[in-house]
Amino acid sequence: MRFRIFSVSFVIALAVCVTKYGFTGRSNAAADKPMMVSHDVFFSLKEGTAENKKTLVEACHKFLKGHPGEVFYSAGVLAEDLKRPVNDLNFDVALHIVFSDKASQDKYQDAPRHLEFIEKNKAMWKSVRVFDSYVSR
């Protein structure tokens, strides 16, 4: 009998949570706002000299900072002193931009300054890894 009462109570609590928060874990008020997009890019350079790293970070600041819809921007070099077993050390420069929504990130992809950044810097890249994710507000 106790198990049955617990089961019924659990189902009712679950139904209330799903009704209030949906399957996304967000309240209905938050569900009305689009999710932000985190755009993280990790560059490995053909020649990972300190000068080349500095040049690429400066190019990121010049061409990629301040686009419409940007909520957060940062660019920098690998933290070489952080070598825990979980750290991925296979990059030289990291770029992090959070956009207010997918539409802003889509516009950024075709923005003249972004395209100019690619054209002026791609010759120094050995590889580029892009990680886009939806993030909560």
N, C-alpha and C positions, 0 to 999 in steps of 0.2 A: 504494500500500500504506500509506504514512504517513497519508494522508487517511482511509483506512478504520479504522486503529487509533485515530486522533484521534476519529473519529465514534463508534466503539464506546465509547471512554473517556468522551466527552461524554455519551452517552446513559446510561451507568452512573452518572456523577456527578449528572446531572439526576434520575434515579430515586431516588438516595439523598437528595437535597435535598427532593424532593417527599414522600418517605416520612417524613423527619424533621420537616420544617417545614410541609408542606401547601402549598396555594396562597396562604395568607394571610401567609406569611413569619414566622409565630409558631411557637415550639416547641410540642410537644404539651402541655407543662405549662401554657403560656399559653393554649392553645386551650380549656382547661377553664374558664377564667375569662371572664365576659362582657366585652365591650369597654366602655370608658367612653364617655360621651356628652358632647361639648362643645356647650354651648348658648350661642351668641353672638348678641346682639341689638343692633342699631344704631338708635337713635332720632334722628329729625330733628324738631326742635321748630317749632311755628308761629311762635314768637318766640324766637329763639336768644340771648336775653340771658344774661349771666353769672349773674344771679339764678335764672333758670329752669333753667339747666344744673345749678346747685348744688342746687336744690330736687329735681330728678329724681334726681341721684346720691344724695342723702340718702334719698329714698324707696326707691331700690334697696336701700340698706343696711338700712333699717328692715324692708322687707317681703320681700326676696328672699334675704337672707343667712341661712345657718344651716338650710337645709332638710335633711331626712334624705337621706343618700346623697351629700351634697355633698363633693367632694374638693378643689375650688378655687373661690373666689369673688372677683370683682373688678368694680368699676364705676368709670367715670371719663369725663372729657371728651376730645374730639378733641385730639390733639397738633398744634396748629395750626402749629408750627414745623417739622414734618416734611412737606415738600412735594415728595417725589421723584416722578418721573413715574408710578410704580406705586401711589402712595398714593391711596386712595379718600377724598375729603374731604367726602363727602355725608352727614354725620351730625353730631350734636352730642354725644350721650352713648352710651357703649358699655357693655354688660353682658356679663360672661363668667362662666359657671358650668360646671364640669366635674362630672358626676355619675358615681358608681361603676358605673352600669349603666342600661339603658333603663328598667327598672322604676322606678328612683328618679326619673328624668326624667318619666316618665308620671305619677307621684304628684304631683310638683311642679306640673304643668300644672293639676291640679284642686285644689291646696292652697288653703285659704281666704285665706292671706296673699298668695299670688300673684294670686288673683282680686280681692282688695281693692286691690292695687297697680294693677292694670289699671283698675279702676273709678275710683279716685281720681286717676289721672294721664292717662288717655287723651285728655282734652280739650285737653291741651297738645301732643299729637303731631301732626305733619304727616304723618309716615310712620314705619313700623316695619318693619325687615328682620330676619328671623330666619334664622340659619345653624346648623343642627344637623349634627353629624358624629360618627362613631365614631372614637375615638382610642385609641392603644395605651397600655398602662400603663408 
